[in-house]
């Protein structure tokens, strides 16, 4: 190989190294940003419906009171089933 080809090859390898290093550095920064925002960026919590065992976002769930606790359901039908079985308040 001629010296010019070696120089060009070395330059291309260096550019490739910088591209790989730069892209991996951005991923680390994105991860650390999300870790800093962690729990405060969670908008809703999933709760389990006791009748059909589906997970439902807490803010969208149908609720009822049973023994001084709030019980969460995926639908009005599951809530009605629970109320008829347990005698809870709607």
MMTF fields as JSON, N, C-alpha, C and O atoms, coordinates in Angstrom:
{
  "mmtfVersion": "1.0.0",
  "mmtfProducer": "UNKNOWN",
  "numBonds": 359,
  "numAtoms": 360,
  "numGroups": 90,
  "numChains": 1,
  "numModels": 1,
  "chainsPerModel": [1],
  "groupsPerChain": [90],
  "chainIdList": ["A"],
  "bondAtomList": [4, 2, 8, 6, 12, 10, 16, 14, 20, 18, 24, 22, 28, 26, 32, 30, 36, 34, 40, 38, 44, 42, 48, 46, 52, 50, 56, 54, 60, 58, 64, 62, 68, 66, 72, 70, 76, 74, 80, 78, 84, 82, 88, 86, 92, 90, 96, 94, 100, 98, 104, 102, 108, 106, 112, 110, 116, 114, 120, 118, 124, 122, 128, 126, 132, 130, 136, 134, 140, 138, 144, 142, 148, 146, 152, 150, 156, 154, 160, 158, 164, 162, 168, 166, 172, 170, 176, 174, 180, 178, 184, 182, 188, 186, 192, 190, 196, 194, 200, 198, 204, 202, 208, 206, 212, 210, 216, 214, 220, 218, 224, 222, 228, 226, 232, 230, 236, 234, 240, 238, 244, 242, 248, 246, 252, 250, 256, 254, 260, 258, 264, 262, 268, 266, 272, 270, 276, 274, 280, 278, 284, 282, 288, 286, 292, 290, 296, 294, 300, 298, 304, 302, 308, 306, 312, 310, 316, 314, 320, 318, 324, 322, 328, 326, 332, 330, 336, 334, 340, 338, 344, 342, 348, 346, 352, 350, 356, 354],
  "bondOrderList": [1, 1, 1, 1, 1, 1, 1, 1, 1, 1, 1, 1, 1, 1, 1, 1, 1, 1, 1, 1, 1, 1, 1, 1, 1, 1, 1, 1, 1, 1, 1, 1, 1, 1, 1, 1, 1, 1, 1, 1, 1, 1, 1, 1, 1, 1, 1, 1, 1, 1, 1, 1, 1, 1, 1, 1, 1, 1, 1, 1, 1, 1, 1, 1, 1, 1, 1, 1, 1, 1, 1, 1, 1, 1, 1, 1, 1, 1, 1, 1, 1, 1, 1, 1, 1, 1, 1, 1, 1],
  "groupList": [{"groupName": "UNK", "atomNameList": ["N", "CA", "C", "O"], "elementList": ["N", "C", "C", "O"], "formalChargeList": [0, 0, 0, 0], "bondAtomList": [1, 0, 2, 1, 3, 2], "bondOrderList": [1, 1, 2], "singleLetterCode": "X", "chemCompType": "L-PEPTIDE LINKING"}],
  "groupTypeList": [0, 0, 0, 0, 0, 0, 0, 0, 0, 0, 0, 0, 0, 0, 0, 0, 0, 0, 0, 0, 0, 0, 0, 0, 0, 0, 0, 0, 0, 0, 0, 0, 0, 0, 0, 0, 0, 0, 0, 0, 0, 0, 0, 0, 0, 0, 0, 0, 0, 0, 0, 0, 0, 0, 0, 0, 0, 0, 0, 0, 0, 0, 0, 0, 0, 0, 0, 0, 0, 0, 0, 0, 0, 0, 0, 0, 0, 0, 0, 0, 0, 0, 0, 0, 0, 0, 0, 0, 0, 0],
  "groupIdList": [1, 2, 3, 4, 5, 6, 7, 8, 9, 10, 11, 12, 13, 14, 15, 16, 17, 18, 19, 20, 21, 22, 23, 24, 25, 26, 27, 28, 29, 30, 31, 32, 33, 34, 35, 36, 37, 38, 39, 40, 41, 42, 43, 44, 45, 46, 47, 48, 49, 50, 51, 52, 53, 54, 55, 56, 57, 58, 59, 60, 61, 62, 63, 64, 65, 66, 67, 68, 69, 70, 71, 72, 73, 74, 75, 76, 77, 78, 79, 80, 81, 82, 83, 84, 85, 86, 87, 88, 89, 90],
  "secStructList": [7, 7, 2, 2, 2, 2, 2, 2, 2, 2, 2, 2, 2, 2, 2, 2, 2, 2, 2, 2, 2, 2, 2, 2, 2, 2, 2, 2, 2, 2, 2, 2, 2, 2, 2, 2, 2, 6, 4, 4, 4, 7, 7, 7, 7, 3, 3, 3, 7, 6, 6, 6, 7, 7, 3, 3, 3, 4, 4, 4, 1, 3, 3, 3, 3, 3, 6, 6, 3, 3, 3, 3, 3, 1, 1, 2, 2, 2, 2, 2, 2, 2, 2, 2, 2, 2, 7, 7, 5, 7],
  "xCoordList": [0.841, 0.0, 0.878, 1.955, 0.375, 1.127, 0.871, -0.139, 1.759, 1.602, 0.329, -0.261, -0.097, -1.312, -2.537, -3.419, -2.588, -3.705, -3.722, -4.792, -2.569, -2.498, -2.99, -3.693, -2.622, -3.069, -4.583, -5.254, -5.127, -6.577, -7.291, -8.303, -6.773, -7.352, -7.319, -8.291, -6.222, -6.105, -7.118, -7.731, -7.29, -8.253, -9.672, -10.456, -10.013, -11.348, -11.603, -12.696, -10.611, -10.763, -10.959, -11.758, -10.247, -10.384, -11.779, -12.391, -12.279, -13.622, -14.665, -15.604, -14.491, -15.403, -15.374, -16.419, -14.187, -14.032, -14.774, -15.468, -14.636, -15.316, -16.835, -17.552, -17.33, -18.773, -19.315, -20.361, -18.611, -19.047, -18.971, -19.885, -17.906, -17.741, -18.817, -19.378, -19.105, -20.117, -21.513, -22.279, -21.855, -23.206, -23.379, -24.468, -22.344, -22.468, -22.497, -23.121, -21.852, -21.872, -23.243, -23.656, -23.966, -25.314, -26.26, -27.119, -26.127, -26.991, -26.791, -27.761, -25.569, -25.307, -25.949, -26.523, -25.866, -26.464, -27.984, -28.598, -28.607, -30.05, -30.482, -31.481, -29.758, -30.096, -29.988, -30.861, -28.937, -28.767, -29.831, -30.248, -30.288, -31.36, -32.647, -33.341, -32.975, -34.206, -34.107, -35.109, -32.918, -32.764, -32.938, -33.468, -32.503, -32.675, -34.14, -34.579, -34.905, -36.327, -37.173, -38.346, -36.618, -37.204, -38.635, -39.556, -38.843, -40.192, -41.064, -42.284, -40.489, -41.305, -41.928, -42.902, -41.396, -41.95, -43.045, -43.643, -43.327, -44.388, -45.721, -45.967, -46.581, -47.828, -48.976, -49.918, -48.915, -49.995, -49.485, -48.453, -50.201, -49.842, -50.885, -52.071, -50.441, -51.372, -51.866, -51.089, -53.165, -53.772, -54.467, -54.887, -54.585, -55.178, -56.652, -57.031, -57.466, -58.884, -59.032, -58.519, -59.724, -59.825, -60.737, -60.662, -61.578, -62.498, -61.838, -61.745, -61.377, -60.833, -59.305, -58.717, -58.661, -57.196, -56.494, -55.304, -57.203, -56.572, -55.872, -56.283, -54.803, -54.134, -54.75, -54.897, -55.109, -55.795, -55.066, -54.642, -54.907, -54.354, -55.267, -56.486, -54.678, -55.43, -56.384, -57.499, -55.953, -56.797, -58.006, -59.0, -57.94, -59.046, -59.935, -60.953, -59.581, -60.306, -61.625, -61.773, -62.583, -63.843, -63.563, -62.921, -64.036, -63.696, -64.938, -66.046, -64.729, -65.748, -65.033, -63.835, -65.769, -65.211, -65.61, -66.77, -64.644, -64.912, -64.024, -62.799, -64.64, -63.92, -62.893, -61.724, -63.322, -62.496, -61.309, -60.328, -61.382, -60.334, -60.967, -62.108, -60.225, -60.678, -60.262, -59.101, -61.233, -60.983, -61.158, -62.102, -60.246, -60.222, -60.637, -60.271, -61.418, -61.924, -61.689, -61.522, -61.679, -61.474, -62.758, -62.71, -63.903, -65.181, -66.282, -66.102, -67.43, -68.591, -69.129, -69.675, -68.973, -69.456, -68.685, -69.287, -67.378, -66.572, -66.906, -66.949, -67.138, -67.507, -68.845, -68.997, -69.82, -71.134, -71.025, -71.689, -70.198, -69.99, -69.411, -69.846, -68.434, -67.807, -68.823, -68.896, -69.606, -70.596, -71.637, -72.043, -72.07, -73.091, -72.529, -73.256, -71.242, -70.637, -70.265, -70.494, -69.697, -69.14, -70.043, -69.863, -71.022, -71.881, -71.205, -71.491, -70.308, -69.607, -70.495, -71.541, -70.073, -70.793, -70.308, -69.107, -71.228, -70.828, -70.401, -70.027],
  "yCoordList": [-1.186, 0.0, 1.238, 1.28, 2.22, 3.465, 4.263, 4.046, 5.168, 5.971, 6.816, 7.056, 7.264, 8.092, 7.252, 7.734, 5.998, 5.12, 4.835, 4.775, 4.664, 4.427, 5.636, 5.491, 6.83, 8.063, 8.2, 8.534, 7.943, 8.031, 6.992, 7.301, 5.781, 4.727, 5.109, 4.877, 5.683, 6.111, 7.215, 7.211, 8.158, 9.247, 8.69, 9.099, 7.75, 7.154, 6.367, 6.432, 5.638, 4.912, 5.865, 5.59, 6.965, 7.96, 8.587, 8.772, 8.911, 9.487, 8.473, 8.833, 7.209, 6.168, 6.041, 5.889, 6.102, 6.057, 7.219, 7.019, 8.431, 9.593, 9.457, 9.84, 8.915, 8.731, 7.73, 7.959, 6.636, 5.622, 6.171, 5.964, 6.854, 7.43, 8.481, 8.53, 9.314, 10.362, 9.809, 10.321, 8.769, 8.209, 7.489, 7.531, 6.831, 6.157, 7.166, 6.903, 8.293, 9.335, 9.95, 10.285, 10.107, 10.666, 9.72, 10.176, 8.417, 7.463, 7.517, 7.428, 7.658, 7.734, 8.978, 8.917, 10.11, 11.344, 11.239, 11.715, 10.615, 10.463, 9.597, 9.899, 8.55, 7.675, 8.416, 8.293, 9.171, 9.874, 10.95, 11.207, 11.595, 12.573, 11.91, 12.444, 10.743, 10.075, 9.551, 9.509, 9.155, 8.698, 9.85, 9.661, 11.036, 12.198, 12.557, 12.965, 12.411, 12.734, 11.59, 11.794, 10.402, 9.158, 9.197, 9.398, 9.008, 8.879, 10.114, 9.983, 11.284, 12.479, 12.571, 13.303, 11.847, 11.909, 10.868, 10.841, 10.007, 9.02, 9.748, 10.466, 9.556, 10.3, 9.542, 10.166, 8.207, 7.447, 6.097, 5.613, 5.504, 4.225, 3.197, 3.513, 1.97, 0.914, 0.196, -0.105, -0.072, -0.817, -2.045, -2.032, -3.099, -4.336, -4.426, -4.204, -4.751, -4.987, -6.317, -7.332, -6.347, -7.593, -8.644, -9.821, -8.244, -9.173, -9.858, -11.085, -9.071, -9.67, -9.644, -10.152, -9.067, -9.037, -8.219, -8.421, -7.304, -6.415, -5.278, -4.875, -4.764, -3.58, -2.354, -2.29, -1.38, -0.186, 1.039, 1.035, 2.108, 3.352, 3.876, 3.938, 4.24, 4.631, 5.795, 5.82, 6.751, 7.918, 7.578, 8.303, 6.488, 6.117, 5.037, 4.683, 4.52, 3.387, 3.83, 4.967, 2.902, 3.073, 2.657, 1.633, 3.437, 3.165, 2.911, 3.313, 2.245, 2.072, 1.938, 1.658, 2.14, 2.011, 0.669, 0.267, -0.033, -1.317, -1.416, -1.413, -1.503, -1.576, -0.449, -0.703, 0.772, 1.982, 1.998, 2.7, 1.242, 1.257, 1.529, 1.143, 2.188, 2.411, 1.218, 0.81, 0.667, -0.469, 0.033, 0.766, -0.365, 0.126, -0.97, -2.134, -0.577, -1.524, -0.994, 0.207, -1.936, -1.55, -1.041, -0.264, -1.465, -1.068, -1.044, -1.512, -0.487, -0.45, -1.853, -2.14, -2.735, -4.107, -4.84, -5.53, -4.698, -5.339, -4.751, -5.467, -3.449, -2.803, -3.342, -3.635, -3.474, -4.008, -5.439, -5.807, -6.247, -7.627, -7.66, -8.454, -6.806, -6.741, -6.305, -6.888, -5.275, -4.761, -5.829, -5.978, -6.575, -7.599, -8.755, -9.359, -9.061, -10.157, -9.721, -10.466, -8.533, -8.096, -7.156, -6.968, -6.553, -5.598, -4.262, -3.592, -3.871, -2.59, -1.45, -1.67, -0.22, 0.982, 1.457, 1.432, 1.893, 2.427, 3.865, 4.497],
  "zCoordList": [0.0, 0.0, 0.0, 0.594, -0.681, -0.735, 0.542, 1.211, 0.882, 2.11, 2.093, 3.147, 0.932, 0.862, 1.253, 1.964, 0.787, 1.142, 2.645, 3.252, 3.234, 4.679, 5.459, 6.459, 5.003, 5.674, 5.555, 6.532, 4.362, 4.154, 5.025, 5.655, 5.062, 5.891, 7.372, 8.091, 7.828, 9.218, 9.534, 10.601, 8.606, 8.809, 8.876, 9.733, 7.97, 7.978, 9.268, 9.831, 9.724, 10.99, 12.167, 13.062, 12.169, 13.232, 13.212, 14.264, 12.025, 11.906, 12.394, 13.103, 12.009, 12.486, 13.995, 14.628, 14.574, 16.031, 16.691, 17.688, 16.148, 16.719, 16.621, 17.546, 15.508, 15.354, 16.371, 16.977, 16.552, 17.517, 18.939, 19.737, 19.249, 20.582, 20.847, 21.941, 19.859, 20.018, 20.208, 21.025, 19.462, 19.597, 20.924, 21.497, 21.433, 22.725, 23.862, 24.89, 23.713, 24.736, 24.882, 25.992, 23.766, 23.83, 24.549, 25.303, 24.338, 25.009, 26.513, 27.266, 26.959, 28.393, 28.979, 30.067, 28.281, 28.779, 28.836, 29.791, 27.817, 27.833, 29.011, 29.665, 29.282, 30.395, 31.717, 32.576, 31.881, 33.148, 33.326, 34.456, 32.235, 32.346, 32.811, 33.676, 32.239, 32.638, 34.066, 34.781, 34.485, 35.857, 36.828, 37.922, 36.447, 37.311, 37.448, 38.523, 36.37, 36.393, 36.921, 37.234, 37.029, 37.488, 37.989, 37.198, 39.285, 39.816, 39.615, 39.525, 39.544, 39.382, 38.002, 37.826, 37.006, 35.667, 35.445, 34.369, 36.433, 36.307, 36.421, 37.39, 35.416, 35.42, 36.09, 36.577, 36.123, 36.722, 37.2, 36.735, 38.113, 38.699, 38.253, 38.165, 37.971, 37.607, 38.856, 39.762, 38.892, 39.984, 39.393, 38.236, 40.192, 39.705, 40.076, 41.226, 39.098, 39.309, 40.056, 39.584, 41.22, 41.986, 41.333, 41.687, 40.404, 39.756, 38.558, 38.52, 37.578, 36.349, 36.296, 35.341, 37.296, 37.43, 36.347, 36.105, 35.696, 34.721, 35.45, 36.538, 34.833, 35.364, 34.716, 33.495, 35.544, 35.081, 35.621, 36.777, 34.798, 35.348, 36.465, 36.304, 37.561, 38.764, 38.485, 39.007, 37.671, 37.398, 36.535, 36.56, 35.771, 34.887, 35.489, 34.895, 36.628, 37.211, 37.827, 38.276, 37.837, 38.553, 39.994, 40.229, 40.953, 42.354, 43.204, 42.85, 44.315, 45.342, 46.69, 46.738, 47.77, 49.11, 49.688, 49.595, 50.291, 50.934, 52.162, 52.05, 53.331, 54.606, 54.739, 55.032, 54.526, 54.643, 53.685, 53.933, 52.605, 51.586, 50.226, 49.973, 49.367, 48.005, 47.152, 47.152, 46.426, 45.54, 44.107, 43.811, 43.221, 41.848, 40.868, 41.03, 39.836, 38.848, 37.44, 37.223, 36.478, 35.083, 34.451, 33.498, 34.964, 34.36, 35.411, 36.535, 35.019, 35.915, 36.155, 37.221, 35.153, 35.298, 36.397, 37.219, 36.415, 37.464, 38.833, 39.834, 38.865, 40.121, 40.616, 41.802, 39.707, 40.094, 40.596, 41.565, 39.95, 40.388, 41.79, 42.624, 42.055, 43.374, 44.427, 45.508, 44.103, 45.059, 45.374, 46.527, 44.356, 44.611, 45.447, 46.236, 45.279, 46.05, 47.457, 48.41, 47.609, 48.902, 49.66, 50.864, 48.984, 49.661, 49.909, 50.901, 49.012, 49.17, 48.718, 48.107, 49.021, 48.619, 47.271, 46.998, 46.42, 45.11, 45.25, 44.261]
}
